[in-house]
């Protein structure tokens, strides 16, 4: 069989065939239960969730500061849509806080 494989695939093809066979066998040996992988992924995501919520709060704070500056500029220039700009920036900040709270409740973290 070795002689036929070398004639059929050539020197490089035979090495490739052996490599693929080794990868297939090692993949079968290292295969694990799907539930174990899902449980591990769930615990990893739960571990990162608090950091994600803190990041959402930090982004909300930065957006709130930028929005406050923009609203102040509109107010000092006596622009007519100051109330609309203020409500949209305030609504965006509230949305970030509410989303973080809802996600925490929804996933039971």
MMTF fields as JSON, N, C-alpha, C and O atoms, coordinates in Angstrom:
{
  "mmtfVersion": "1.0.0",
  "mmtfProducer": "UNKNOWN",
  "numBonds": 435,
  "numAtoms": 436,
  "numGroups": 109,
  "numChains": 1,
  "numModels": 1,
  "chainsPerModel": [1],
  "groupsPerChain": [109],
  "chainIdList": ["A"],
  "bondAtomList": [4, 2, 8, 6, 12, 10, 16, 14, 20, 18, 24, 22, 28, 26, 32, 30, 36, 34, 40, 38, 44, 42, 48, 46, 52, 50, 56, 54, 60, 58, 64, 62, 68, 66, 72, 70, 76, 74, 80, 78, 84, 82, 88, 86, 92, 90, 96, 94, 100, 98, 104, 102, 108, 106, 112, 110, 116, 114, 120, 118, 124, 122, 128, 126, 132, 130, 136, 134, 140, 138, 144, 142, 148, 146, 152, 150, 156, 154, 160, 158, 164, 162, 168, 166, 172, 170, 176, 174, 180, 178, 184, 182, 188, 186, 192, 190, 196, 194, 200, 198, 204, 202, 208, 206, 212, 210, 216, 214, 220, 218, 224, 222, 228, 226, 232, 230, 236, 234, 240, 238, 244, 242, 248, 246, 252, 250, 256, 254, 260, 258, 264, 262, 268, 266, 272, 270, 276, 274, 280, 278, 284, 282, 288, 286, 292, 290, 296, 294, 300, 298, 304, 302, 308, 306, 312, 310, 316, 314, 320, 318, 324, 322, 328, 326, 332, 330, 336, 334, 340, 338, 344, 342, 348, 346, 352, 350, 356, 354, 360, 358, 364, 362, 368, 366, 372, 370, 376, 374, 380, 378, 384, 382, 388, 386, 392, 390, 396, 394, 400, 398, 404, 402, 408, 406, 412, 410, 416, 414, 420, 418, 424, 422, 428, 426, 432, 430],
  "bondOrderList": [1, 1, 1, 1, 1, 1, 1, 1, 1, 1, 1, 1, 1, 1, 1, 1, 1, 1, 1, 1, 1, 1, 1, 1, 1, 1, 1, 1, 1, 1, 1, 1, 1, 1, 1, 1, 1, 1, 1, 1, 1, 1, 1, 1, 1, 1, 1, 1, 1, 1, 1, 1, 1, 1, 1, 1, 1, 1, 1, 1, 1, 1, 1, 1, 1, 1, 1, 1, 1, 1, 1, 1, 1, 1, 1, 1, 1, 1, 1, 1, 1, 1, 1, 1, 1, 1, 1, 1, 1, 1, 1, 1, 1, 1, 1, 1, 1, 1, 1, 1, 1, 1, 1, 1, 1, 1, 1, 1],
  "groupList": [{"groupName": "UNK", "atomNameList": ["N", "CA", "C", "O"], "elementList": ["N", "C", "C", "O"], "formalChargeList": [0, 0, 0, 0], "bondAtomList": [1, 0, 2, 1, 3, 2], "bondOrderList": [1, 1, 2], "singleLetterCode": "X", "chemCompType": "L-PEPTIDE LINKING"}],
  "groupTypeList": [0, 0, 0, 0, 0, 0, 0, 0, 0, 0, 0, 0, 0, 0, 0, 0, 0, 0, 0, 0, 0, 0, 0, 0, 0, 0, 0, 0, 0, 0, 0, 0, 0, 0, 0, 0, 0, 0, 0, 0, 0, 0, 0, 0, 0, 0, 0, 0, 0, 0, 0, 0, 0, 0, 0, 0, 0, 0, 0, 0, 0, 0, 0, 0, 0, 0, 0, 0, 0, 0, 0, 0, 0, 0, 0, 0, 0, 0, 0, 0, 0, 0, 0, 0, 0, 0, 0, 0, 0, 0, 0, 0, 0, 0, 0, 0, 0, 0, 0, 0, 0, 0, 0, 0, 0, 0, 0, 0, 0],
  "groupIdList": [1, 2, 3, 4, 5, 6, 7, 8, 9, 10, 11, 12, 13, 14, 15, 16, 17, 18, 19, 20, 21, 22, 23, 24, 25, 26, 27, 28, 29, 30, 31, 32, 33, 34, 35, 36, 37, 38, 39, 40, 41, 42, 43, 44, 45, 46, 47, 48, 49, 50, 51, 52, 53, 54, 55, 56, 57, 58, 59, 60, 61, 62, 63, 64, 65, 66, 67, 68, 69, 70, 71, 72, 73, 74, 75, 76, 77, 78, 79, 80, 81, 82, 83, 84, 85, 86, 87, 88, 89, 90, 91, 92, 93, 94, 95, 96, 97, 98, 99, 100, 101, 102, 103, 104, 105, 106, 107, 108, 109],
  "secStructList": [7, 2, 2, 2, 2, 2, 2, 2, 2, 2, 2, 2, 2, 2, 2, 2, 2, 2, 2, 2, 2, 2, 2, 2, 2, 2, 2, 2, 2, 2, 7, 7, 7, 2, 2, 2, 2, 2, 2, 2, 2, 2, 2, 2, 2, 2, 2, 2, 2, 2, 2, 2, 2, 2, 2, 2, 2, 2, 2, 2, 2, 2, 2, 2, 2, 2, 2, 2, 2, 2, 2, 2, 2, 2, 2, 2, 6, 6, 7, 6, 6, 2, 2, 2, 2, 2, 2, 2, 2, 2, 2, 2, 2, 2, 2, 2, 2, 2, 2, 2, 2, 2, 2, 2, 2, 2, 2, 6, 7],
  "xCoordList": [0.824, 0.0, 0.864, 0.536, 1.978, 2.818, 3.389, 3.464, 3.778, 4.332, 3.302, 3.611, 2.092, 1.025, 0.673, 0.469, 0.599, 0.259, 1.315, 0.989, 2.588, 3.648, 3.6, 3.862, 3.273, 3.182, 1.976, 2.042, 0.882, -0.357, -0.293, -0.665, 0.177, 0.158, 1.481, 1.515, 2.538, 3.843, 4.384, 3.732, 5.562, 6.212, 5.466, 5.246, 5.085, 4.382, 2.957, 2.462, 2.295, 0.928, 0.848, -0.108, 1.871, 1.901, 2.06, 1.428, 2.9, 3.074, 1.781, 1.405, 1.115, -0.155, -1.208, -1.987, -1.225, -2.172, -1.919, -2.861, -0.651, -0.328, -0.673, -1.131, -0.455, -0.794, -2.293, -2.735, -3.076, -4.535, -5.047, -5.966, -4.439, -4.841, -4.523, -5.329, -3.366, -3.002, -3.931, -4.3, -4.312, -5.235, -6.605, -7.24, -7.058, -8.357, -8.366, -9.31, -7.319, -7.245, -7.135, -7.789, -6.305, -6.167, -7.454, -7.799, -8.174, -9.458, -10.483, -11.267, -10.485, -11.419, -11.057, -11.941, -9.767, -9.347, -9.63, -9.908, -9.558, -9.755, -11.194, -11.487, -12.089, -13.487, -14.097, -13.853, -14.899, -15.528, -17.031, -17.545, -17.706, -19.159, -19.585, -18.964, -20.638, -21.11, -21.642, -21.483, -22.271, -22.797, -21.677, -21.836, -20.545, -19.422, -18.907, -18.561, -18.856, -18.414, -19.374, -18.955, -20.671, -21.674, -21.631, -21.724, -21.492, -21.408, -20.16, -20.2, -19.057, -17.833, -17.995, -17.55, -18.628, -18.856, -19.789, -19.585, -20.807, -21.734, -21.027, -21.248, -20.191, -19.479, -18.489, -18.274, -17.885, -16.956, -17.693, -17.228, -18.854, -19.629, -20.117, -20.096, -20.554, -20.992, -19.849, -20.065, -18.644, -17.488, -17.179, -16.722, -17.427, -17.149, -18.318, -18.173, -19.443, -20.635, -20.492, -20.877, -19.94, -19.785, -18.853, -19.09, -17.796, -16.895, -17.615, -17.398, -18.467, -19.236, -20.223, -20.402, -20.862, -21.8, -21.051, -21.518, -19.898, -19.09, -18.66, -18.628, -18.335, -17.962, -19.145, -18.979, -20.334, -21.53, -21.792, -22.168, -21.595, -21.774, -20.738, -21.058, -19.496, -18.455, -18.757, -18.577, -19.213, -19.583, -20.761, -20.801, -21.715, -22.851, -22.428, -22.971, -21.451, -20.956, -20.265, -20.469, -19.446, -18.78, -19.779, -19.661, -20.763, -21.787, -22.598, -23.002, -22.83, -23.541, -22.764, -23.347, -21.451, -20.624, -20.589, -20.713, -20.419, -20.417, -21.775, -21.851, -22.836, -24.171, -24.413, -25.047, -23.909, -24.081, -23.369, -23.896, -22.184, -21.448, -22.196, -22.309, -22.708, -23.445, -24.727, -25.076, -25.418, -26.647, -26.321, -27.049, -25.23, -24.832, -24.491, -24.841, -23.808, -23.485, -24.752, -24.859, -25.699, -26.964, -27.72, -28.306, -27.693, -28.405, -27.767, -28.464, -26.421, -25.743, -25.883, -25.758, -26.14, -26.352, -27.829, -28.193, -28.674, -30.121, -30.748, -31.578, -30.332, -30.876, -32.271, -32.538, -33.154, -34.547, -34.753, -35.726, -33.869, -34.075, -33.214, -32.768, -32.985, -32.187, -32.891, -32.25, -34.174, -34.924, -34.898, -34.799, -34.986, -34.938, -33.567, -33.492, -32.506, -31.155, -30.931, -30.333, -31.411, -31.235, -31.994, -31.472, -33.216, -33.997, -33.42, -33.474, -32.875, -32.299, -31.024, -30.82, -30.167, -28.942, -29.272, -28.673, -30.211, -30.618, -31.263, -31.018, -32.073, -32.695, -31.671, -31.845, -30.603, -29.562, -28.838, -28.539, -28.563, -27.893, -28.8, -28.338, -30.067, -31.019, -31.153, -31.268, -31.137, -31.235, -30.08, -30.295, -28.862, -27.719, -27.872, -27.562, -28.34, -28.512, -29.62, -29.48, -30.708, -31.835, -31.449, -31.828, -30.699, -30.287, -29.404, -29.566, -28.474, -27.609, -28.435, -28.172, -29.406, -30.238, -31.109, -31.243, -31.696, -32.548, -31.743, -32.205, -30.551, -29.712, -29.314, -29.298, -28.997, -28.637, -29.826, -29.643, -31.023, -32.205, -32.563, -32.935, -32.454, -32.833, -31.944, -32.437, -30.652, -29.732, -29.54, -28.821, -30.151, -30.08, -28.694, -28.276, -27.995, -26.637, -26.661, -25.617],
  "yCoordList": [-1.201, 0.0, 1.259, 2.24, 1.23, 2.42, 2.746, 3.91, 1.741, 1.959, 2.541, 3.452, 2.03, 2.544, 3.988, 4.812, 4.301, 5.666, 6.649, 7.757, 6.256, 7.163, 7.363, 8.464, 6.325, 6.463, 7.305, 8.1, 7.13, 7.833, 9.317, 10.177, 9.613, 10.986, 11.715, 12.94, 11.029, 11.668, 11.894, 11.558, 12.457, 12.638, 13.668, 13.42, 14.797, 15.831, 15.427, 15.747, 14.729, 14.293, 13.25, 13.22, 12.386, 11.364, 12.012, 11.582, 13.045, 13.761, 14.471, 14.505, 15.03, 15.7, 14.707, 15.005, 13.529, 12.498, 12.051, 11.87, 11.873, 11.485, 12.592, 12.313, 13.834, 14.962, 15.034, 15.203, 14.907, 14.946, 13.783, 13.946, 12.61, 11.459, 11.703, 11.37, 12.276, 12.586, 13.608, 13.496, 14.616, 15.634, 15.034, 15.379, 14.153, 13.521, 12.663, 12.716, 11.878, 11.007, 11.835, 11.531, 12.887, 13.707, 14.459, 14.659, 14.881, 15.551, 14.623, 15.04, 13.379, 12.415, 12.094, 11.883, 12.057, 11.744, 12.886, 12.654, 14.131, 15.282, 15.784, 16.753, 15.15, 15.577, 15.408, 14.42, 16.403, 16.337, 16.503, 16.786, 16.324, 16.418, 17.844, 18.8, 17.996, 19.321, 20.103, 21.323, 19.436, 20.125, 20.728, 21.81, 20.036, 20.567, 21.854, 22.799, 21.896, 23.109, 24.262, 25.403, 23.964, 25.014, 25.54, 26.748, 24.651, 25.085, 25.921, 26.895, 25.548, 26.325, 27.715, 28.709, 27.783, 29.076, 29.941, 31.15, 29.337, 30.088, 30.67, 31.83, 29.891, 30.404, 31.49, 32.432, 31.373, 32.41, 33.717, 34.787, 33.626, 34.834, 35.475, 36.698, 34.66, 35.222, 35.908, 36.899, 35.404, 36.039, 37.402, 38.302, 37.563, 38.836, 39.809, 40.959, 39.396, 40.237, 41.487, 42.573, 41.353, 42.535, 43.561, 44.765, 43.088, 44.016, 44.692, 45.876, 43.953, 44.534, 45.586, 46.619, 45.325, 46.309, 47.568, 48.682, 47.391, 48.558, 49.348, 50.579, 48.638, 49.314, 50.073, 51.18, 49.493, 50.199, 51.459, 52.492, 51.378, 52.565, 53.634, 54.823, 53.221, 54.188, 54.859, 56.068, 54.081, 54.657, 55.606, 56.667, 55.228, 56.11, 57.419, 58.48, 57.335, 58.556, 59.465, 60.679, 58.871, 59.68, 60.304, 61.478, 59.516, 60.068, 61.157, 62.138, 60.975, 62.0, 63.309, 64.386, 63.218, 64.43, 65.118, 66.34, 64.334, 64.915, 65.544, 66.636, 64.859, 65.4, 66.67, 67.604, 66.705, 67.916, 69.1, 70.212, 68.874, 69.959, 70.426, 71.626, 69.477, 69.86, 70.618, 71.591, 70.169, 70.86, 72.253, 73.206, 72.376, 73.694, 74.63, 75.81, 74.108, 74.943, 75.408, 76.571, 74.512, 74.903, 75.926, 76.875, 75.713, 76.618, 78.008, 79.022, 78.041, 79.346, 80.077, 81.301, 79.355, 79.994, 80.289, 80.742, 80.04, 80.276, 79.516, 80.05, 78.267, 77.411, 76.939, 76.75, 76.751, 76.41, 74.937, 74.603, 74.067, 72.649, 72.143, 70.996, 72.988, 72.599, 71.517, 70.573, 71.642, 70.657, 69.29, 68.257, 69.292, 68.031, 67.371, 66.159, 68.127, 67.58, 67.057, 65.998, 67.8, 67.382, 66.087, 65.181, 66.0, 64.789, 63.581, 62.47, 63.766, 62.625, 62.131, 60.92, 63.02, 62.584, 61.946, 60.94, 62.523, 61.952, 60.581, 59.657, 60.445, 59.163, 58.099, 56.936, 58.472, 57.514, 57.001, 55.812, 57.885, 57.47, 56.568, 55.571, 56.902, 56.072, 54.706, 53.689, 54.677, 53.421, 52.49, 51.297, 53.019, 52.175, 51.573, 50.399, 52.354, 51.854, 50.801, 49.779, 51.048, 50.11, 48.802, 47.725, 48.886, 47.673, 46.815, 45.596, 47.438, 46.676, 45.994, 44.839, 46.672, 46.107, 44.973, 43.932, 45.17, 44.135, 42.895, 41.776, 43.073, 41.931, 41.15, 39.919, 41.871, 41.209, 40.395, 39.273, 40.943, 40.235, 39.079, 38.003, 39.295, 38.279, 37.033, 35.908, 37.238, 36.116, 35.608, 34.629, 36.235, 35.775, 35.869, 34.987, 36.929, 37.094, 38.046, 38.329],
  "zCoordList": [0.0, 0.0, 0.0, -0.667, 0.756, 0.797, -0.566, -0.96, -1.262, -2.594, -3.546, -4.314, -3.503, -4.367, -4.017, -4.909, -2.691, -2.282, -2.737, -3.161, -2.653, -3.088, -4.595, -5.08, -5.335, -6.781, -7.169, -8.106, -6.449, -6.779, -6.402, -7.2, -5.189, -4.687, -4.861, -4.744, -5.128, -5.204, -3.805, -2.817, -3.726, -2.426, -1.552, -0.367, -2.117, -1.349, -1.008, 0.073, -1.916, -1.675, -0.579, 0.197, -0.519, 0.53, 1.898, 2.863, 1.991, 3.261, 3.642, 4.814, 2.663, 2.934, 3.413, 4.318, 2.804, 3.206, 4.643, 5.415, 4.998, 6.372, 7.368, 8.476, 6.978, 7.852, 8.088, 9.225, 7.03, 7.172, 8.025, 8.827, 7.84, 8.646, 10.114, 10.984, 10.399, 11.785, 12.405, 13.574, 11.614, 12.132, 12.411, 13.408, 11.554, 11.748, 13.005, 13.793, 13.188, 14.364, 15.641, 16.639, 15.61, 16.826, 17.12, 18.285, 16.078, 16.294, 16.91, 17.763, 16.491, 17.07, 18.515, 19.345, 18.817, 20.175, 21.142, 22.318, 20.641, 21.511, 21.545, 22.245, 20.812, 20.789, 22.176, 22.869, 22.561, 23.872, 23.729, 22.647, 24.819, 24.842, 24.508, 24.973, 23.707, 23.331, 24.509, 24.553, 25.471, 26.648, 27.48, 28.046, 27.56, 28.338, 27.706, 28.415, 26.387, 25.7, 25.891, 26.087, 25.834, 26.024, 27.461, 27.681, 28.426, 29.823, 30.066, 30.818, 29.438, 29.601, 28.977, 29.551, 27.811, 27.17, 28.008, 28.109, 28.607, 29.454, 30.661, 31.009, 31.296, 32.47, 32.079, 32.842, 30.904, 30.451, 30.188, 30.579, 29.518, 29.232, 30.524, 30.656, 31.475, 32.762, 33.478, 34.176, 33.32, 33.947, 33.348, 34.054, 32.045, 31.386, 31.452, 31.036, 31.951, 31.897, 32.747, 32.314, 33.961, 34.818, 34.19, 34.289, 33.545, 32.851, 31.691, 31.434, 30.99, 29.895, 30.377, 29.731, 31.507, 32.066, 32.484, 32.247, 33.102, 33.487, 32.251, 32.272, 31.185, 29.943, 29.365, 28.853, 29.439, 28.954, 29.774, 29.222, 31.084, 31.92, 31.595, 31.583, 31.332, 30.984, 29.651, 29.507, 28.68, 27.383, 27.552, 26.929, 28.39, 28.658, 29.31, 29.002, 30.217, 30.865, 29.852, 29.86, 28.977, 27.955, 26.996, 26.643, 26.573, 25.692, 26.389, 25.765, 27.682, 28.443, 28.511, 28.391, 28.703, 28.731, 27.377, 27.289, 26.328, 24.978, 24.684, 24.121, 25.063, 24.848, 25.638, 25.147, 26.862, 27.675, 27.035, 27.033, 26.496, 25.833, 24.593, 24.346, 23.814, 22.605, 22.943, 22.274, 23.977, 24.384, 24.899, 24.62, 25.651, 26.148, 24.995, 25.027, 23.977, 22.819, 22.112, 21.723, 21.946, 21.311, 22.162, 21.642, 23.477, 24.379, 24.375, 24.381, 24.364, 24.385, 23.058, 23.018, 21.974, 20.677, 20.427, 19.342, 21.41, 21.332, 20.161, 19.425, 20.01, 18.954, 19.372, 20.559, 18.394, 18.691, 19.052, 19.729, 18.617, 18.891, 20.055, 20.045, 21.043, 22.2, 23.011, 23.473, 23.185, 23.965, 23.278, 23.94, 21.964, 21.223, 21.365, 21.566, 21.267, 21.413, 22.826, 23.013, 23.818, 25.212, 25.48, 26.13, 24.986, 25.244, 24.515, 25.043, 23.329, 22.609, 23.274, 23.37, 23.733, 24.422, 25.77, 26.148, 26.48, 27.764, 27.552, 28.327, 26.525, 26.215, 25.857, 26.22, 25.149, 24.788, 26.035, 26.137, 26.965, 28.212, 29.045, 29.601, 29.136, 29.873, 29.201, 29.884, 27.867, 27.138, 27.498, 27.708, 27.572, 27.92, 29.311, 29.513, 30.262, 31.626, 31.673, 32.345, 30.967, 30.967, 30.278, 30.739, 29.181, 28.478, 29.375, 29.419, 30.088, 30.993, 32.079, 32.414, 32.624, 33.674, 33.131, 33.774, 31.96, 31.373, 31.016, 31.243, 30.462, 30.13, 31.383, 31.379, 32.442, 33.703, 34.229, 34.702, 34.15, 34.627, 33.713, 34.183, 32.408, 31.441, 31.547, 31.478, 31.713, 31.806, 33.224, 33.429, 34.193, 35.569, 36.184, 36.934, 35.865, 36.377, 37.555, 38.143]
}
